[in-house]
């Protein structure tokens, strides 16, 4: 929603919609449109409850205020909060007491930065109940103004103190919203490709409705067949055992298997999230792992496969930043025996065009030949608003002698992938693909297209 702000006491009480028109200076948007109204004007329950919305932004920016729709029965002041998905309170404000029903907005004391693709919750404590609701408003997923609310994204938690509501409320929309100013480089949300059901917020990560508990086990896993399920893990998991499983879990850190060529350690990670943070670490590395339906954000690199990895049905995006630094970022770095199948791959480090992100997919002959890799049925995004230099490297970087193994790339197969034209019209600031050599043994380029269905060449 977009509103004209009027300062009132310590907060801004806003009730005048601008009918979807924002000035170039503000560019503020919300999840819901200006005309949204509830189908139930006030529930009968007088029990206090935290209610809100779980959402993802498709572009970085900052939340400057929180909003709710006041029912005729709600006349007192209310506390509103913005949370990350781990329950960390990011910002809080107060709606002053009022007898005027309708949309109300309270400014946050300090704007809260949102990262693209990460999940957040906006809520308020409806003390005394009697709040509004549209029972089936979020029964299906909702996408508008660069926001995604998953099916069942209305959330609730009973209580008399402000907490992050965790439980899905059977599709209810409680008409809670944010005032969001996109990062200037992302003034317009990048269009979502319509080709296929690509991995994104609705089909990767921890399934909605999963109850997570804090992991209290060791961060260094030395017991074979260890299973970590329905857990929040804070820190780096070091895999030093075979057949470790990570299921329905959120890793606030990384998963690291060292020396995959010389041991029998291995792990799988399924229906999980890896949030590396704003640092220069790598989410999953270095080998002998399978990742399925995993969302990976933050860090310098989402995935590094030295050898023997499978990544499928996963979403790598929203990498970290290095303001003023010289770090190069990427989505996935392939080495040897890497299979990438049906993933959404992009690099989105917040740096100037061509300086931060090398590519969504990289492969360099620094430590050995890039070889025996299958890249099949993925979608490559340029990152929007600057994004990466190219969308994919083909493994022959440095074949002029600048890298010791650049001239030995082999058996690299790009098959049936989709490349999305970004702001430059070519999926990347310079071009879509770089350093793919079709003359190398076993290399294949077949069935790859632009998002409009037209054929793309490795020279594009």
Secondary structure, DSSP 8 states (H G I E B T S, - for coil): --B---EETTEE----B-TT---TTT-EE-SS-TT---SBSS-S----EEEEEEEEESS-EEEEEEEEEE-TT--S-EEEEEEETTS-EEEEEEE---S--EEEEEEEEEEEEE-TT-EEEEEEEETT----BBTTTTSS-EEETTEEE-TT-EEEEESSS-----EE-TT-B--EEEEEEE-GGGSS------SS---STTTSSS-TT---EE--S-SEE-STT-EEESEEEES-EEE-SSSEEEES-EEES-EE---TTSS---EEEES-EEE--SSS-EEEESEEEEEES-EEESSSEEEEEEEEEEEES-EE------TTS---EEEEEEEEEEEEES-EE----SSSTTTSEEEEEE-B-SSS--EEEEEES-EE---STT-BS-SEE-S-BTTTTTSTTGGG-EEEEEES-EE---TTSSSSSS-SEES--TTSTT-EEES-EETTS-B--TT-
